[in-house]
Amino acid sequence: MARYSTIGNKFKNICISGLNRVEYFSDAADESIFADTWQDATDEQSRKNLALVFFAPRDLEGDPADPLSILTDQSMSMDLDDNMEDDQQTLAGIPLLDMCRIKSASANTVNILVAADVIFHWDVNDSYIQPTSPMTWARDLKMVIKGYPASTEKHVYTAWEASKISELNVELHPIQDLPLDPNTWINTPTFQDKYGTLMLVFSIILALFVYGIHYTQNSRAESISDEIRSIIAATPSGSDFESLARTIREQQRYMHYKHLMPIITKDVASAVQNAGLKMSSFEIETTTPKQPPENLIVRIKGKTGEHQGWLQEENIAKAVLAQSTTLSAIRKPPGGKKLVLEGIVELAPIKIMVDDYEKKAAILQGKISPNTSSTAGGSRS
């Protein structure tokens, strides 16, 4: 089915061209008007939304007649080519509806159009046209209806006086309710015809939109490029950058064992106490003050007069080493009246030991999986 089911739903103005007369239905008028030709009944304004209905009976070969031969009069023209061109120009853009191309009606149904000076009816078999007039149309319509069984549904589309056919038992419909059959609209506009201008405008808008996006992206890209150039200009490079990187690496090495200092301090203090050493102080120093440490020196000073004699001091030194986990070696510098012990702390083994312990503690607490890898190493007992 067509998108518009009736002619009135699609067109505001309808002009029906009969055999020798036309009937014009305007959306702005309550009654139809009659004229000799459709050009006389319409003007430029009304043709902007006009359906031109006509009847082009088939020729001997069964093909519909040319609409131009039905809707125009070429008999008075001396130059047929020029006249046909003018006629085509006049009809350009006007929807042409050839009722003789309408599809057959449903079974047991006859549809009848009474307008201009014709009675046009179609049934399940074919379509038919005959002349009539406002004076004889009721009698002519009655003769058409007599040709169908009483049980046939009869639909009549007309604007003429309904009281003249009240006894015929037909369903009356206004001309605007006449079905709009796609087969009858012989110059239906194509998609290009209907939307060509709209698509052109849309294409122009789309092109402008794409150009705007492209321009915006180029501006943004240029802005980003400027930012990158600024960052590169502000980033240290060459010898300055190498010096900065070296300083950072050096500081990282200094901080590598920083977290071990509390452990070492507590371990040494505990070892001194458990060994029975009467301590006045102890210090922790690096073996290489100007470089990141790999080893530490722990200097322990005993109280004056508490530990005297080599044997007593030797036993204290061995006890401190035995009680400490972090000291790898200990010695007593010669000379001096006060007991002084110097112990060596190797940082790398202690870090391995601490990391291993922390992993085991995390496994016991369920914080990590037992399969989690860590730096290999052993503990020192």
C-alpha positions as CSV (number, residue, x, y, z in Angstrom):
1,M,0.0,0.0,0.0
2,A,1.0,3.6,-0.6
3,R,2.1,5.7,2.3
4,Y,-1.1,7.9,1.8
5,S,-4.3,5.8,1.7
6,T,-6.5,8.6,0.1
7,I,-6.0,11.4,-2.3
8,G,-7.3,13.9,0.2
9,N,-4.6,12.9,2.8
10,K,-1.9,13.7,0.3
11,F,-3.1,16.6,-1.8
12,K,-4.9,19.8,-0.7
13,N,-6.2,20.5,-4.2
14,I,-7.7,17.9,-6.6
15,C,-8.6,18.5,-10.3
16,I,-10.5,15.7,-12.1
17,S,-10.3,16.0,-15.9
18,G,-13.1,14.2,-17.7
19,L,-13.8,13.8,-21.4
20,N,-14.7,17.4,-22.2
21,R,-14.9,19.0,-18.8
22,V,-13.0,19.3,-15.5
23,E,-14.1,19.6,-11.9
24,Y,-11.8,21.3,-9.4
25,F,-11.9,20.7,-5.6
26,S,-10.0,23.3,-3.6
27,D,-9.0,22.9,0.0
28,A,-10.1,26.5,0.6
29,A,-13.6,26.2,-1.0
30,D,-16.6,24.3,0.2
31,E,-17.9,23.5,-3.3
32,S,-16.3,22.3,-6.4
33,I,-16.1,24.4,-9.6
34,F,-16.3,23.4,-13.3
35,A,-14.3,24.5,-16.2
36,D,-13.5,23.4,-19.8
37,T,-9.8,22.7,-19.1
38,W,-7.7,22.1,-16.0
39,Q,-5.6,25.2,-16.8
40,D,-8.8,27.3,-16.6
41,A,-9.7,25.9,-13.2
42,T,-6.3,26.2,-11.5
43,D,-3.6,28.8,-11.1
44,E,0.1,28.8,-10.2
45,Q,-0.6,28.9,-6.5
46,S,-3.1,26.0,-6.4
47,R,-0.8,23.8,-8.6
48,K,1.8,23.7,-5.8
49,N,-0.2,21.0,-4.1
50,L,-2.5,19.7,-6.8
51,A,-3.4,16.2,-7.9
52,L,-4.4,16.1,-11.6
53,V,-6.7,13.1,-12.0
54,F,-7.5,12.0,-15.6
55,F,-8.5,8.9,-17.6
56,A,-6.3,7.5,-20.3
57,P,-8.1,4.4,-21.8
58,R,-5.8,1.7,-23.2
59,D,-5.2,1.5,-26.9
60,L,-5.7,-1.5,-29.2
61,E,-2.5,-3.1,-27.9
62,G,-3.6,-2.7,-24.3
63,D,-1.1,0.1,-23.4
64,P,-2.4,3.2,-21.6
65,A,-2.6,6.4,-23.7
66,D,0.0,9.1,-23.4
67,P,-1.1,11.6,-20.7
68,L,-0.1,14.5,-22.9
69,S,-2.7,13.5,-25.5
70,I,-5.4,13.5,-22.8
71,L,-4.4,16.6,-20.8
72,T,-3.4,19.0,-23.6
73,D,-4.9,20.1,-26.9
74,Q,-2.4,20.0,-29.7
75,S,-4.8,20.2,-32.7
76,M,-4.4,24.0,-33.2
77,S,-0.6,24.0,-33.0
78,M,1.5,24.5,-36.2
79,D,4.7,23.3,-34.5
80,L,4.0,20.1,-32.6
81,D,7.5,19.7,-31.1
82,D,7.5,23.2,-29.6
83,N,3.9,22.7,-28.4
84,M,4.7,19.4,-26.7
85,E,7.7,20.9,-25.0
86,D,5.5,23.7,-23.7
87,D,3.0,21.2,-22.4
88,Q,5.6,19.1,-20.7
89,Q,6.9,22.3,-19.0
90,T,3.4,23.2,-17.9
91,L,2.8,19.7,-16.4
92,A,6.3,19.5,-14.8
93,G,6.0,19.0,-11.1
94,I,2.2,18.3,-11.1
95,P,1.3,14.8,-9.8
96,L,-0.5,13.0,-12.6
97,L,-3.0,10.3,-11.5
98,D,-4.3,8.0,-14.4
99,M,-7.4,6.3,-13.0
100,C,-7.4,3.7,-15.8
101,R,-4.3,2.2,-14.2
102,I,-6.0,1.6,-10.8
103,K,-5.8,-2.0,-9.5
104,S,-8.9,-4.1,-9.5
105,A,-11.4,-3.8,-6.7
106,S,-12.0,-6.5,-4.1
107,A,-14.3,-9.4,-4.9
108,N,-18.1,-8.6,-4.7
109,T,-17.3,-4.8,-4.7
110,V,-17.7,-2.0,-7.2
111,N,-16.2,1.4,-6.7
112,I,-17.7,4.4,-8.7
113,L,-16.3,7.9,-9.3
114,V,-18.7,10.5,-10.5
115,A,-17.0,13.8,-11.4
116,A,-16.5,16.3,-14.2
117,D,-18.5,14.7,-17.0
118,V,-17.8,11.0,-16.4
119,I,-18.8,8.0,-14.4
120,F,-15.7,5.9,-13.9
121,H,-16.1,2.5,-12.1
122,W,-13.9,-0.5,-11.4
123,D,-14.6,-4.0,-10.1
124,V,-12.7,-7.2,-9.7
125,N,-12.4,-7.6,-13.4
126,D,-11.5,-4.2,-15.0
127,S,-12.2,-0.5,-15.1
128,Y,-14.8,1.3,-17.2
129,I,-15.7,4.9,-18.2
130,Q,-18.8,6.5,-19.7
131,P,-19.9,10.1,-20.2
132,T,-22.6,11.7,-18.1
133,S,-23.8,15.1,-17.0
134,P,-25.3,16.8,-13.9
135,M,-28.7,16.4,-15.5
136,T,-28.5,12.6,-16.3
137,W,-25.9,11.3,-13.9
138,A,-28.5,9.8,-11.4
139,R,-30.1,7.8,-14.2
140,D,-26.7,6.8,-15.7
141,L,-25.5,5.7,-12.3
142,K,-28.6,3.6,-11.8
143,M,-27.9,1.8,-15.1
144,V,-24.3,1.0,-13.9
145,I,-25.5,-0.4,-10.6
146,K,-28.1,-2.6,-12.3
147,G,-25.3,-4.4,-13.9
148,Y,-24.1,-5.8,-10.5
149,P,-25.9,-8.3,-8.2
150,A,-27.8,-6.8,-5.3
151,S,-25.3,-8.3,-2.8
152,T,-22.4,-6.3,-4.3
153,E,-20.9,-3.6,-2.1
154,K,-21.3,-0.3,-3.9
155,H,-19.0,2.7,-3.1
156,V,-19.7,6.0,-4.8
157,Y,-17.2,8.9,-4.6
158,T,-18.8,12.2,-5.7
159,A,-19.6,15.8,-4.6
160,W,-22.9,15.9,-6.5
161,E,-26.3,16.1,-4.9
162,A,-26.8,12.9,-2.9
163,S,-30.5,13.1,-2.6
164,K,-30.9,12.1,-6.3
165,I,-29.5,8.6,-5.6
166,S,-30.9,8.0,-2.1
167,E,-32.9,5.0,-3.3
168,L,-29.9,3.2,-4.8
169,N,-28.6,1.8,-1.5
170,V,-24.9,2.8,-2.1
171,E,-22.2,4.1,0.3
172,L,-21.4,7.7,-0.5
173,H,-17.9,9.1,0.0
174,P,-16.4,12.5,-0.6
175,I,-13.9,12.9,-3.5
176,Q,-11.1,13.4,-0.9
177,D,-11.6,9.8,0.3
178,L,-10.8,8.4,-3.2
179,P,-8.1,5.7,-2.8
180,L,-4.6,6.8,-3.7
181,D,-3.4,3.8,-5.7
182,P,0.4,3.8,-6.3
183,N,-0.2,2.4,-9.8
184,T,-2.2,5.5,-10.8
185,W,0.5,8.0,-9.9
186,I,2.6,7.8,-13.1
187,N,5.2,10.5,-12.2
188,T,5.8,9.6,-8.6
189,P,8.9,11.6,-7.5
190,T,12.0,9.6,-6.9
191,F,14.1,9.9,-3.7
192,Q,16.4,12.2,-5.6
193,D,13.4,14.4,-6.7
194,K,12.0,14.6,-3.2
195,Y,15.2,14.9,-1.1
196,G,17.8,16.0,-3.6
197,T,17.9,19.6,-2.3
198,L,17.7,18.5,1.3
199,M,20.6,16.1,0.8
200,L,22.6,18.8,-0.9
201,V,22.0,21.1,2.1
202,F,22.8,18.3,4.5
203,S,26.0,17.5,2.6
204,I,27.1,21.1,2.8
205,I,26.4,21.2,6.5
206,L,28.2,17.9,7.0
207,A,31.2,19.2,5.0
208,L,31.3,22.3,7.2
209,F,31.0,20.2,10.3
210,V,33.8,17.9,9.2
211,Y,35.9,21.0,8.3
212,G,35.2,22.4,11.8
213,I,36.3,19.2,13.5
214,H,39.4,19.0,11.3
215,Y,40.2,22.6,12.1
216,T,39.6,22.1,15.9
217,Q,41.8,18.9,15.8
218,N,44.6,20.7,14.0
219,S,44.4,23.6,16.5
220,R,44.5,21.1,19.4
221,A,47.4,19.2,17.8
222,E,49.3,22.4,17.4
223,S,48.6,23.3,21.0
224,I,49.8,19.9,22.2
225,S,52.9,20.3,20.1
226,D,53.7,23.6,21.7
227,E,53.3,22.0,25.2
228,I,55.6,19.2,24.2
229,R,58.2,21.6,22.9
230,S,57.9,23.6,26.2
231,I,58.4,20.4,28.3
232,I,61.4,19.3,26.2
233,A,62.9,22.8,26.6
234,A,62.5,22.6,30.4
235,T,63.8,19.0,30.7
236,P,67.5,18.7,31.7
237,S,69.6,17.2,28.9
238,G,73.2,16.5,28.0
239,S,75.8,16.8,30.8
240,D,73.4,18.5,33.1
241,F,70.9,15.7,32.9
242,E,73.6,13.1,33.4
243,S,74.8,14.9,36.5
244,L,71.2,15.0,37.9
245,A,70.7,11.4,37.1
246,R,73.9,10.4,38.8
247,T,73.0,12.4,41.9
248,I,69.6,10.7,42.0
249,R,71.1,7.2,41.7
250,E,73.6,8.1,44.4
251,Q,70.9,9.2,46.8
252,Q,69.0,6.0,46.1
253,R,72.0,4.0,47.0
254,Y,72.4,6.0,50.3
255,M,68.7,5.3,51.1
256,H,68.9,1.6,50.1
257,Y,69.7,0.4,53.6
258,K,68.1,3.2,55.6
259,H,65.3,1.0,56.9
260,L,67.9,-1.4,58.4
261,M,69.3,1.2,60.8
262,P,66.7,0.7,63.6
263,I,67.2,-3.1,63.4
264,I,71.0,-2.8,63.7
265,T,70.8,-0.3,66.5
266,K,68.4,-2.4,68.5
267,D,70.3,-5.6,67.8
268,V,73.7,-4.2,69.0
269,A,72.2,-2.6,72.1
270,S,70.6,-5.9,73.0
271,A,73.9,-7.8,72.4
272,V,75.8,-5.4,74.6
273,Q,73.3,-5.8,77.4
274,N,73.1,-9.6,77.2
275,A,77.0,-9.8,77.1
276,G,77.2,-7.9,80.4
277,L,79.2,-5.0,78.9
278,K,79.0,-1.8,81.0
279,M,78.6,0.6,78.1
280,S,79.0,4.3,78.2
281,S,78.1,4.8,74.5
282,F,78.2,3.4,71.1
283,E,78.3,4.9,67.6
284,I,77.5,3.7,64.1
285,E,79.7,5.0,61.3
286,T,80.1,4.3,57.6
287,T,83.4,2.8,56.3
288,T,83.3,5.1,53.2
289,P,81.8,8.5,54.3
290,K,81.9,9.9,50.8
291,Q,80.2,7.0,49.1
292,P,77.0,5.0,49.7
293,P,77.8,2.4,52.4
294,E,78.1,-1.3,51.9
295,N,79.4,-1.9,55.5
296,L,79.0,-0.1,58.8
297,I,81.3,0.2,61.8
298,V,79.8,0.0,65.3
299,R,82.1,1.6,68.0
300,I,81.2,0.6,71.5
301,K,82.8,2.3,74.5
302,G,82.7,0.8,77.9
303,K,82.7,2.6,81.3
304,T,86.1,3.6,82.6
305,G,87.5,1.0,85.2
306,E,84.7,-1.5,84.7
307,H,86.5,-4.0,82.5
308,Q,90.3,-4.4,83.0
309,G,92.7,-6.9,81.6
310,W,93.0,-8.6,78.3
311,L,91.3,-11.8,79.3
312,Q,88.2,-10.0,80.7
313,E,87.9,-7.7,77.6
314,E,88.4,-10.7,75.2
315,N,85.5,-12.6,76.8
316,I,83.3,-9.5,76.6
317,A,84.1,-9.0,72.9
318,K,83.3,-12.7,72.1
319,A,80.0,-12.5,74.1
320,V,78.9,-9.3,72.2
321,L,79.6,-11.0,68.8
322,A,77.8,-14.2,69.9
323,Q,74.7,-12.3,71.1
324,S,74.5,-10.1,67.9
325,T,72.8,-11.1,64.7
326,T,74.0,-8.1,62.7
327,L,77.7,-8.0,63.6
328,S,79.8,-10.1,61.3
329,A,83.2,-9.4,63.1
330,I,84.4,-7.6,66.1
331,R,87.9,-6.4,67.3
332,K,89.5,-4.4,70.1
333,P,91.8,-1.6,69.0
334,P,95.1,-1.5,70.9
335,G,95.8,1.1,73.6
336,G,93.6,3.2,75.8
337,K,92.5,2.9,79.4
338,K,88.8,2.4,78.4
339,L,87.4,-0.7,76.7
340,V,86.5,0.1,73.1
341,L,85.1,-2.5,70.7
342,E,84.7,-2.0,66.9
343,G,82.2,-4.3,65.1
344,I,81.7,-4.7,61.3
345,V,78.1,-4.8,59.9
346,E,77.7,-6.2,56.4
347,L,74.5,-4.6,55.0
348,A,73.7,-6.8,52.0
349,P,73.4,-10.1,54.0
350,I,71.3,-8.3,56.7
351,K,68.9,-7.0,54.0
352,I,68.4,-10.5,52.5
353,M,67.8,-11.8,56.0
354,V,65.2,-9.1,56.8
355,D,63.4,-9.5,53.4
356,D,63.2,-13.2,53.9
357,Y,61.8,-12.8,57.4
358,E,59.2,-10.2,56.2
359,K,58.1,-12.6,53.5
360,K,57.6,-15.5,56.0
361,A,55.7,-13.2,58.3
362,A,53.4,-12.0,55.5
363,I,52.7,-15.6,54.5
364,L,51.8,-16.5,58.1
365,Q,49.4,-13.4,58.2
366,G,47.9,-14.4,54.9
367,K,48.9,-11.2,53.1
368,I,50.7,-12.9,50.3
369,S,50.7,-16.4,48.7
370,P,53.5,-18.8,49.6
371,N,54.3,-19.0,45.8
372,T,55.2,-15.3,45.6
373,S,58.9,-15.0,44.6
374,S,61.4,-12.9,46.5
375,T,65.2,-12.3,46.5
376,A,67.0,-15.6,47.3
377,G,69.1,-15.7,50.4
378,G,69.7,-17.4,53.7
379,S,69.4,-16.3,57.3
380,R,72.4,-15.9,59.6
381,S,72.2,-17.6,63.0
